[in-house]
C-alpha cells in the first residue's frame, strides 16, 4: 500500500461538522506521544492503536489544531500520528523534552489566538499526565479557557488533575468533570 493510499484511508476518520472557513472556538490538542503510549520506544502497532483510540474518544474535527510531540528517536512515529490526526509534529530530546516542546507551542498558539478577533481557543486538550503542564493549565483556566487532560489513571499527576476542568481516563474510557 502506498503512503498516499495509507494516508487517504485514515482521512475517513475525520468529521467535518464546521465549515473549514470558520475557526471560531477551536480546540487545541497537545499530545505527548511517548507519555500517551506509556513507552519511550514506539512502534507502528502501538501508535496506530493510540491514534484510533484518541480519534474515537475525542472526536477530533478538521478545524481543531493538533500538535504531537516526542523525542527525535521517535520522529517517524510522531510524524505518523501527526499526519493521521491532520496535525503538526514537534521533537525535542532530553528530560521532559516533548513536554517542553508542547508547552512552547501551546504558549505561542494561545498568545496568537488571543490577539486575533476572529480566532480563539475555546478548549485545550492535553494528552499527557505529566505535572509539568500544571502551571500552564492553571493560567489557561484563569484566561477562561476550558482545559481537559487525557491520561491513564496510573500516570496522571495529582497536581495536574487538581487544576484542570475535565479528566478523561484512557484506561477506563471514563470522563471526570471537575468543579470549574
KALINCOR-V720011 format. One record per residue. RES is the residue in three letters. PHI is phi in radians with two decimals (none if undefined). PSI is psi in radians with two decimals (NA if undefined). D_FIRST is the distance of its C-alpha to the first C-alpha in Angstrom with 2 decimals. Layout:
# KALINCOR-V720011
((RES PHI PSI D_FIRST) (RES PHI PSI D_FIRST))
This chain:
# KALINCOR-V720011
((UNK none 2.29 0.00) (UNK -1.28 2.83 3.78) (UNK -1.08 -0.67 6.62) (UNK -1.10 -0.77 8.20) (UNK -1.14 -0.68 6.18) (UNK -1.11 -0.79 6.39) (UNK -1.14 -0.75 9.91) (UNK -1.20 -0.50 10.89) (UNK -1.27 -0.43 10.44) (UNK -1.41 -0.36 12.75) (UNK -1.12 -0.38 15.15) (UNK -1.21 -0.26 16.60) (UNK -1.32 -0.27 18.31) (UNK -1.49 2.50 20.65) (UNK -1.94 2.56 23.91) (UNK -2.04 1.32 25.97) (UNK -1.47 -0.51 29.52) (UNK -1.88 2.57 31.15) (UNK -1.09 2.52 31.08) (UNK -1.15 -0.39 29.21) (UNK -1.31 -0.45 32.48) (UNK -1.73 2.17 34.46) (UNK -2.11 0.51 33.87) (UNK -1.28 2.50 37.05) (UNK 0.97 0.88 36.96) (UNK -1.31 2.73 33.52) (UNK -1.82 2.53 32.34) (UNK -2.02 2.10 31.32) (UNK -1.78 2.20 29.04) (UNK -2.07 2.13 29.41) (UNK -2.15 2.04 27.25) (UNK -1.53 1.75 28.09) (UNK -1.09 -0.75 24.84) (UNK -1.17 -0.65 26.55) (UNK -1.19 -0.77 29.42) (UNK -1.16 -0.56 27.38) (UNK -1.54 -0.07 25.33) (UNK 1.02 0.62 28.68) (UNK -2.78 2.41 27.53) (UNK -1.36 -0.27 27.78) (UNK -2.00 2.12 24.83) (UNK -1.94 2.70 21.51) (UNK -2.36 2.93 18.22) (UNK -1.07 -0.73 14.88) (UNK -1.06 -0.75 16.08) (UNK -1.11 -0.84 19.34) (UNK -1.32 -0.51 18.31) (UNK -1.15 -0.75 15.80) (UNK -1.05 -0.81 18.77) (UNK -1.09 -0.84 21.09) (UNK -1.07 -0.72 19.27) (UNK -1.11 -0.74 19.01) (UNK -1.13 -0.78 22.68) (UNK -1.09 -0.78 23.83) (UNK -1.09 -0.73 22.39) (UNK -1.24 -0.63 23.99) (UNK -1.37 -0.79 27.27) (UNK -1.68 -0.16 27.84) (UNK 0.91 1.00 26.44) (UNK -1.13 2.29 25.22) (UNK -1.91 2.91 25.73) (UNK -1.09 -0.54 24.72) (UNK -1.45 -0.14 28.17) (UNK -1.29 2.59 28.08) (UNK -1.68 2.28 27.95) (UNK -2.25 2.29 25.71) (UNK -2.27 2.22 26.09) (UNK -2.02 2.33 24.39) (UNK -2.30 2.71 26.14) (UNK -2.98 -3.09 26.15) (UNK -1.32 2.78 27.28) (UNK -1.02 -0.55 25.91) (UNK -1.14 -0.34 24.75) (UNK -1.91 0.37 22.28) (UNK -0.99 -0.70 21.19) (UNK -1.09 -0.75 17.46) (UNK -1.22 -0.70 17.74) (UNK -1.08 -0.79 20.11) (UNK -1.07 -0.72 17.86) (UNK -1.06 -0.86 14.95) (UNK -1.20 -0.74 17.48) (UNK -1.03 -0.72 19.25) (UNK -1.22 -0.63 16.32) (UNK -1.11 -0.61 15.61) (UNK -1.68 0.17 19.34) (UNK 0.97 0.79 19.69) (UNK -2.16 -2.88 22.14) (UNK -1.93 2.70 23.38) (UNK -1.93 2.47 23.19) (UNK -2.31 2.56 26.41) (UNK -2.33 2.53 27.26) (UNK -2.88 2.33 30.56) (UNK -1.62 2.96 31.79) (UNK 1.72 3.10 34.99) (UNK -1.06 2.20 36.78) (UNK 1.01 0.48 35.51) (UNK -1.00 -0.90 33.33) (UNK -1.12 -0.68 30.62) (UNK -1.08 -0.78 33.46) (UNK -1.14 -0.71 35.40) (UNK -1.07 -0.73 32.49) (UNK -1.20 -0.71 32.01) (UNK -1.10 -0.69 35.78) (UNK -1.07 -0.82 36.02) (UNK -1.14 -0.72 33.36) (UNK -1.03 -0.84 35.00) (UNK -1.09 -0.77 38.40) (UNK -1.10 -0.79 37.29) (UNK -1.16 -0.81 35.47) (UNK -1.13 -0.69 38.33) (UNK -1.11 -0.78 40.86) (UNK -1.12 -0.75 39.21) (UNK -1.22 -0.53 38.86) (UNK -1.22 -0.41 42.47) (UNK -1.44 -0.36 43.67) (UNK -1.55 2.43 41.88) (UNK -1.46 -0.38 43.67) (UNK -1.74 -0.32 40.61) (UNK -2.17 2.31 38.05) (UNK -2.48 2.76 38.70) (UNK -1.74 2.02 36.97) (UNK -1.57 -0.44 38.15) (UNK -2.61 2.44 36.36) (UNK -1.99 2.20 34.87) (UNK -1.94 2.05 32.58) (UNK -1.84 2.03 32.50) (UNK -1.72 1.44 29.97) (UNK -3.12 2.59 31.99) (UNK -1.85 0.17 35.23) (UNK -1.22 2.42 36.70) (UNK -1.11 -0.38 40.34) (UNK -1.05 -0.38 39.79) (UNK -1.45 -0.14 38.66) (UNK -0.99 -0.84 42.02) (UNK -1.11 -0.75 43.99) (UNK -1.11 -0.72 41.37) (UNK -1.11 -0.73 41.13) (UNK -1.07 -0.78 44.92) (UNK -1.12 -0.70 45.14) (UNK -1.10 -0.75 42.53) (UNK -1.11 -0.64 44.52) (UNK -1.13 -0.49 47.69) (UNK -1.48 -0.03 46.09) (UNK 1.55 0.23 45.32) (UNK -1.56 2.24 41.56) (UNK -1.25 2.34 40.31) (UNK -2.11 2.36 38.51) (UNK -2.18 2.36 36.16) (UNK -1.97 2.29 35.17) (UNK -2.03 2.07 32.22) (UNK -2.82 2.95 32.53) (UNK -1.41 2.52 33.13) (UNK -0.95 -0.68 36.80) (UNK -1.34 -0.30 37.31) (UNK -1.91 0.04 35.94) (UNK -1.45 2.14 37.60) (UNK -1.15 2.35 40.52) (UNK -1.09 -0.69 43.68) (UNK -1.15 -0.63 44.74) (UNK -1.21 -0.72 41.49) (UNK -1.07 -0.57 41.78) (UNK -1.33 -0.32 45.34) (UNK -1.85 -0.22 44.63) (UNK -1.52 2.86 41.63) (UNK -1.35 -0.66 41.97) (UNK -2.53 2.56 39.37) (UNK -2.15 2.34 37.46) (UNK -2.03 2.09 34.36) (UNK -1.56 2.06 34.01) (UNK -1.15 -0.61 30.44) (UNK -1.33 -0.34 31.73) (UNK -2.01 -0.10 33.89) (UNK 0.87 0.77 32.14) (UNK -2.07 2.44 35.65) (UNK -1.88 2.31 36.98) (UNK -2.11 1.89 40.29) (UNK -1.44 2.29 42.10) (UNK -1.64 2.80 44.58) (UNK -1.24 2.24 47.84) (UNK -1.40 NA 47.44))
